[in-house]
Amino acid sequence: MNPSNPARLLAVLASALIPALRCSAEVNEVAKLAPEVYFHEGDLKAHGHCNNGWIILDDYVLVIDGNFPSGAKEIIPKIKAITDKPIRFAFDTHHHGDHAYGNQVWVENGATPIAHEGVLSEMKKYETGLFGDKPGRWEDAAKTRPDVAASKLKPPTLLYKSEMIFDDGRHRVELLHFGVAHTHGDGWAWLPNEKILFTGDACVNGPYNYTADGNVGDWIRTLETAKKLGAKTVCPGHGPIGGAELLEDQQAYFAALTAEVKKLTGKEPDEVRQAVEGIRDTLKKQERIARYVGNFLPAQVEKVFVELGGKPFLPKTATADDHDTAPQFRPHTAMRSNARPVPVQQ
Ligand SMILES: [Zn+2]
């Protein structure tokens, strides 16, 4: 580029900004990523909602992520405002409440919940109330979320082992699984024609990495596989949309976290707990990954420490156990770590 030509410089700058603007979607607003391909950043702070996507195929709509029941109800009218094609499938990227508890709402609107088969087995593990054992996470979430209390748990009924493909000749959507990351059943939706990747919470854009149901070491490897797809647009499970760098940043965060925890090998759990704030400072100084550091850090440090052979912290880390009632995922209490859950107004 010749900097002495201001008109040319402006034109180049403008063309560089257009994709950036296209991707700077606002919370609760529909963003068109490509013809018939949409992204919707959920309102995590106020309602615990996850991000959604949808693809309008020839005969029907495929939705990415089930969301909470109130999240499903938020976007169904937005989809219907764009197309009169039936919403036929809702793809749960994983089993957590903010991605799958809306399934019943999708069913009531004519759609079938789909997922990697690991989502059903994770539900059997954590959602024991439905499967004949003691109450599970659904019942816990229903205590603080009227939308959950008013609906019912609906596991996905259409499952895939390694991939499931939707292809109408114009759009191709590949539902994939690359191994353990955020959970043991993470599904990815890959649009090879548009080079758009929907990641669920296997990749987020902000301080939202809940690690208890996954494995951080595997997560780094799984992200490596996902990077090989060559995505140009990455739609994370939470936080703003990004480009290919988002997968890199997410992976870099876990690599840096692991490197810090490794330095504490052989220490007592209490010493590691006391080191958490120091790790926070170190990670916050790294510009590329600073935005990933948040309330989940003590639980993340503990998780990596245990994966590396250390003992768990005692008493339990507050954010270690329950994703759906962790502060970030509670309605109206997001980011206020000690706030009591407040029922959401519908
Ligand atoms: Zn989530």
Boltz pocket constraint, residues with backbone or C-beta under 6 A from the ligand:
constraints:
  - pocket:
      binder: B
      contacts: [[A, 50], [A, 96], [A, 98], [A, 99], [A, 201], [A, 237], [A, 238]]
      max_distance: 6.0
